[in-house]
């Protein structure tokens, strides 16, 4: 089970494909499996990292308030932990909001 410590929690993720990194961020209450039907196509061109956000799937579920800004910090630290210096980022709904925060707060991480 691939997990990394990032932002004081365990973040579960999966990797498929080869090429430039693509981080796929799920929507509210969904886990990384929400990309099951898309990732095979993306993996033809990208190294796809699908993640479970804090509080969902197999990632840590600490008590407290979860915000899109906090999720973005989690993704930034996740990227650092797995050695991604910058990546294409895509998200659905909440995932898109997290990606926006990520680009705003950590612009060097987002292509």
HELIX and SHEET records of a PDB file:
HELIX    1   1 UNK A   32  UNK A   35  5                                   4    
HELIX    2   2 UNK A   39  UNK A   42  1                                   4    
HELIX    3   3 UNK A   68  UNK A   81  1                                  14    
HELIX    4   4 UNK A   94  UNK A  105  1                                  12    
HELIX    5   5 UNK A  107  UNK A  109  5                                   3    
SHEET    1   A 5 UNK A   3  UNK A   6  0                                        
SHEET    2   A 5 UNK A   9  UNK A  16 -1                                        
SHEET    3   A 5 UNK A  46  UNK A  51 -1                                        
SHEET    4   A 5 UNK A  20  UNK A  25  1                                        
SHEET    5   A 5 UNK A  88  UNK A  91  1                                        
END                                                                             
